[in-house]
Amino acid sequence: MAPFIETLRKGGPAFTVEDIDSGFLIHLVEGRESGFNEIARLVMDNAGPDYSAFPRSDGRGGYDCVHVILHER
């Protein structure tokens, strides 16, 4: 697994991680919208051969969750 994904799976101050069968979800920590949106964009910008990323809008121009699907290698 790519180092970026390994680090992301540990969570952070702006997001929590929920493991699911296809990969994992990163969820917004309330009150940390700005930091979460930065992480969400970084996750989407780095998607490629290791994973796909599907964000969910918060309805206010940002995100509240990103579904990360890991690719089999």
CYANA upper distance limits for C-alpha pairs under 8 A (distance plus 0.5 A):
  1 MET  CA      5 ILE  CA      7.23
  1 MET  CA      6 GLU  CA      7.20
  1 MET  CA     50 ASP  CA      7.90
  2 ALA  CA      6 GLU  CA      6.91
  2 ALA  CA     50 ASP  CA      7.58
  3 PRO  CA      7 THR  CA      6.68
  4 PHE  CA      8 LEU  CA      6.61
  5 ILE  CA      9 ARG  CA      6.62
  6 GLU  CA     10 LYS  CA      7.49
  7 THR  CA     11 GLY  CA      8.11
  8 LEU  CA     12 GLY  CA      8.27
  9 ARG  CA     17 VAL  CA      6.76
  9 ARG  CA     24 PHE  CA      8.41
 10 LYS  CA     17 VAL  CA      7.73
 11 GLY  CA     15 PHE  CA      6.32
 11 GLY  CA     16 THR  CA      5.56
 11 GLY  CA     17 VAL  CA      6.12
 11 GLY  CA     26 ILE  CA      8.29
 12 GLY  CA     16 THR  CA      7.10
 13 PRO  CA     29 VAL  CA      7.96
 13 PRO  CA     32 ARG  CA      8.18
 14 ALA  CA     28 LEU  CA      6.61
 14 ALA  CA     29 VAL  CA      5.70
 14 ALA  CA     30 GLU  CA      8.47
 14 ALA  CA     32 ARG  CA      5.58
 14 ALA  CA     33 GLU  CA      7.72
 14 ALA  CA     35 GLY  CA      6.10
 14 ALA  CA     36 PHE  CA      5.59
 15 PHE  CA     26 ILE  CA      6.57
 15 PHE  CA     27 HIS  CA      5.72
 15 PHE  CA     28 LEU  CA      5.24
 15 PHE  CA     29 VAL  CA      5.58
 15 PHE  CA     32 ARG  CA      8.47
 15 PHE  CA     36 PHE  CA      6.81
 16 THR  CA     26 ILE  CA      6.09
 16 THR  CA     27 HIS  CA      5.72
 16 THR  CA     28 LEU  CA      7.25
 16 THR  CA     29 VAL  CA      7.33
 17 VAL  CA     24 PHE  CA      7.19
 17 VAL  CA     25 LEU  CA      6.17
 17 VAL  CA     26 ILE  CA      5.13
 17 VAL  CA     27 HIS  CA      6.85
 18 GLU  CA     24 PHE  CA      5.98
 18 GLU  CA     25 LEU  CA      5.60
 18 GLU  CA     26 ILE  CA      6.93
 18 GLU  CA     27 HIS  CA      8.27
 19 ASP  CA     23 GLY  CA      6.75
 19 ASP  CA     24 PHE  CA      4.79
 19 ASP  CA     25 LEU  CA      6.95
 20 ILE  CA     24 PHE  CA      5.51
 20 ILE  CA     25 LEU  CA      7.72
 22 SER  CA     68 VAL  CA      8.39
 22 SER  CA     69 ILE  CA      5.88
 22 SER  CA     70 LEU  CA      6.87
 23 GLY  CA     67 HIS  CA      8.24
 23 GLY  CA     68 VAL  CA      6.19
 23 GLY  CA     69 ILE  CA      5.15
 23 GLY  CA     70 LEU  CA      5.61
 24 PHE  CA     67 HIS  CA      6.69
 24 PHE  CA     68 VAL  CA      5.87
 24 PHE  CA     69 ILE  CA      7.24
 25 LEU  CA     65 CYS  CA      7.22
 25 LEU  CA     66 VAL  CA      6.15
 25 LEU  CA     67 HIS  CA      5.08
 25 LEU  CA     68 VAL  CA      6.43
 26 ILE  CA     65 CYS  CA      6.02
 26 ILE  CA     66 VAL  CA      5.80
 26 ILE  CA     67 HIS  CA      7.16
 26 ILE  CA     68 VAL  CA      8.25
 27 HIS  CA     64 ASP  CA      6.52
 27 HIS  CA     65 CYS  CA      5.07
 27 HIS  CA     66 VAL  CA      7.35
 28 LEU  CA     32 ARG  CA      7.51
 28 LEU  CA     33 GLU  CA      7.30
 28 LEU  CA     36 PHE  CA      6.44
 28 LEU  CA     63 TYR  CA      8.31
 28 LEU  CA     64 ASP  CA      5.53
 28 LEU  CA     65 CYS  CA      6.59
 29 VAL  CA     33 GLU  CA      7.85
 29 VAL  CA     36 PHE  CA      8.15
 32 ARG  CA     36 PHE  CA      6.59
 33 GLU  CA     37 ASN  CA      6.55
 33 GLU  CA     62 GLY  CA      8.19
 33 GLU  CA     63 TYR  CA      8.37
 33 GLU  CA     64 ASP  CA      8.34
 34 SER  CA     38 GLU  CA      6.95
 35 GLY  CA     39 ILE  CA      6.87
 36 PHE  CA     40 ALA  CA      6.50
 36 PHE  CA     63 TYR  CA      8.01
 36 PHE  CA     64 ASP  CA      8.17
 37 ASN  CA     41 ARG  CA      6.65
 37 ASN  CA     62 GLY  CA      6.58
 37 ASN  CA     63 TYR  CA      6.45
 37 ASN  CA     64 ASP  CA      8.49
 38 GLU  CA     42 LEU  CA      6.72
 39 ILE  CA     43 VAL  CA      6.61
 40 ALA  CA     44 MET  CA      6.74
 40 ALA  CA     55 PRO  CA      7.72
 40 ALA  CA     63 TYR  CA      7.67
 40 ALA  CA     65 CYS  CA      8.36
 40 ALA  CA     66 VAL  CA      7.07
 41 ARG  CA     45 ASP  CA      6.45
 42 LEU  CA     46 ASN  CA      6.66
 43 VAL  CA     47 ALA  CA      6.83
 43 VAL  CA     53 ALA  CA      7.29
 44 MET  CA     52 SER  CA      8.17
 44 MET  CA     53 ALA  CA      5.97
 44 MET  CA     54 PHE  CA      7.98
 44 MET  CA     55 PRO  CA      8.35
 47 ALA  CA     51 TYR  CA      6.02
 47 ALA  CA     52 SER  CA      5.72
 47 ALA  CA     53 ALA  CA      6.68
 48 GLY  CA     52 SER  CA      6.80
 49 PRO  CA     71 HIS  CA      7.54
 50 ASP  CA     70 LEU  CA      6.67
 50 ASP  CA     71 HIS  CA      5.88
 50 ASP  CA     72 GLU  CA      8.34
 50 ASP  CA     73 ARG  CA      8.43
 51 TYR  CA     68 VAL  CA      7.06
 51 TYR  CA     69 ILE  CA      5.96
 51 TYR  CA     70 LEU  CA      4.91
 51 TYR  CA     71 HIS  CA      5.68
 52 SER  CA     68 VAL  CA      6.27
 52 SER  CA     69 ILE  CA      5.71
 52 SER  CA     70 LEU  CA      7.14
 52 SER  CA     71 HIS  CA      8.03
 53 ALA  CA     66 VAL  CA      6.94
 53 ALA  CA     67 HIS  CA      6.17
 53 ALA  CA     68 VAL  CA      5.10
 53 ALA  CA     69 ILE  CA      6.88
 54 PHE  CA     66 VAL  CA      5.97
 54 PHE  CA     67 HIS  CA      5.53
 54 PHE  CA     68 VAL  CA      7.00
 55 PRO  CA     63 TYR  CA      7.03
 55 PRO  CA     64 ASP  CA      8.28
 55 PRO  CA     65 CYS  CA      6.35
 55 PRO  CA     66 VAL  CA      4.62
 55 PRO  CA     67 HIS  CA      6.70
 56 ARG  CA     63 TYR  CA      6.08
 56 ARG  CA     64 ASP  CA      6.55
 56 ARG  CA     65 CYS  CA      5.75
 56 ARG  CA     66 VAL  CA      6.49
 56 ARG  CA     67 HIS  CA      8.48
 57 SER  CA     61 GLY  CA      7.45
 57 SER  CA     62 GLY  CA      6.30
 57 SER  CA     63 TYR  CA      4.87
 57 SER  CA     64 ASP  CA      6.62
 57 SER  CA     65 CYS  CA      8.00
 58 ASP  CA     62 GLY  CA      5.99
 58 ASP  CA     63 TYR  CA      5.22
 58 ASP  CA     64 ASP  CA      5.62
 59 GLY  CA     63 TYR  CA      8.28
